[in-house]
């Protein structure tokens, strides 16, 4: 049984941010430009696994660790997505593409929270969380299988000298 209380809930919430922050520092020293597509797909896959682990966990520190890993994996994927956005978007389109991307990223959190709340109400919180993780993994596998351009993306040539 996972203990309850505001401090323990805050630790769970903070573990996601801590994973993201740590990833941001690490990616300043470890380049992500080689095999970029595979790294992004793997990070999203790991994110899905960590969400499933969190949903199934009944041990508090396993839940904290799962959320920490989810924040780290999401951080890697976010850095890669932003890098792709900046490097692959033509100069004359960069502002418009960034604006549309910002709108989708900003609204996805609210839409995701609504969907998660609705799924939790209908199927229960554990089922909703595990289902979300499974759908993330399925989407990642399908995207990687059907999109060889993304899967084989390598930014090492575009980032030489930068």
N, C-alpha and C positions, 0 to 999 in steps of 0.2 A: 504494500500500500504506500502510495506517495504521500508524504506528510503535507499538511495544509498550513496556510497562514500567509500573510502579506510578504514577509521577508523571504520565505521559500519561493513564493511565486515571482518575486522580484529577481531572485537568483536565476530562476529558469529563463525569465525574459532577458536578463543581462547576459546570459551565456551565449545567446544568438549574436548579440552585438560584439561581445568579446571575440568570438570566432571571426566575425567580419573584420574587426579592427586588426587582429593579428594577421589575417590574410593580406590586408592592405599594406602593412609593413613588409611582409615577406615578399610580396610581388614587386616591391621597389628594388629588391636585390636579386630575385630569381626571375629571369626573363620568361615570358609566356609566348614569345613570338614563334617558336618552333613547334610544329604540330599543334597549332592553335585550335583547330576544329576538334580534334580528338580530345584535347585538354578541356575544352568547353563541354563537350558531350559527357565526358567522364565526371566532371564536377557536378553537372546537373543530375546524372545518375546517382552519384554519392549523396547529393541533396535528397533525392527521393528515398534512398535507403535509410538515411538518417531520420527522415520524417516517419517512415514505417517503424523504425526502432523506437522512436519517441512514442508513437501511438500505442505500441504493444508493451512498453515498459511499465512495470509496476515498482521499479526500484528508483528512488529519487535521483541518485548520482548517475545512473545510466541515462535517465531522462535529461539531466544537465549536460552530460557528455554528448548525447544525440543532438541536442539543440546547438551546442557549441560547434559540432561538425557541420550541422546544417548552415550555420552562419558562415563558417569558413568556406564551404563549398559554394554557397550562394555568392560570397565575395569574389571568389575566383571567376565564376561565371559572369558576374557583373563587370569586373575589370576587362575580361576578354570581350564581352559584348560592346562595351564602350570603346575599346581599342579598335575593334572591327568597324564600328560606326564612324570613327574619326578617320581611319586609314582608307577604307573602301568607298566612302561617299565622295563623289566629285565635289570640288571646291564650290562650284556655283549652286549646288544643292544642299550643302552642309547645314545651313541655317534652317531650312524647311524640314529636312530629314530629322534634325535634332529636335525641332519643335514637336513634330508628330511623335517621335520616340518618347519625348518627355511626357506628352499627354497620355500615351498608352501606359508607360511605366507608372505614372502618378495615379491613374485611375485603376490600374490592375490591383493595387493593394485594397482599395475599397470594394471593388467587385469581388475579389477573392475572399475578403472578410464576410461579405454578404453570402456568398456561395457556401463558405465553410459553416457559417451559422445556420443556414438553411439545411445543409446536409446533416449537421449535428442534431438539429431538431427532429429531422425525419428518421435518421438511421442510428443516432447516438454518436457521442463524441469520438470514441475509439474507432468505430467503423468509418466515420467521416475522415479522420486523420489518416488512417491506413489506406483508405481508398484514394485520397489525394496523393499519397506517396506512390502508390501503384500506378496511378494515371501519369504521374511525372516520369516514372521509369518507362512506361509504355510509349509515351510521347517521345522520349529521348531515343529509344531504340528505333522507333519508326522514322523519326527525323534523320537519324544517322544512316539508316538503311536506304532511305529513299532520296537522300540528298548527298551524293558523293562530293559535291563542291564544298559543302559545309564540313563534312567528315574529313576531307583531305586538305582543308584550309591551312596554309602555312604562311605566316606573315614575316618570316625572316628576311625575305628579299625586300619587302616594302619598308622594313624598319632598319635596314643597314645604314650606319652612320648617324642614326638618331639616338 
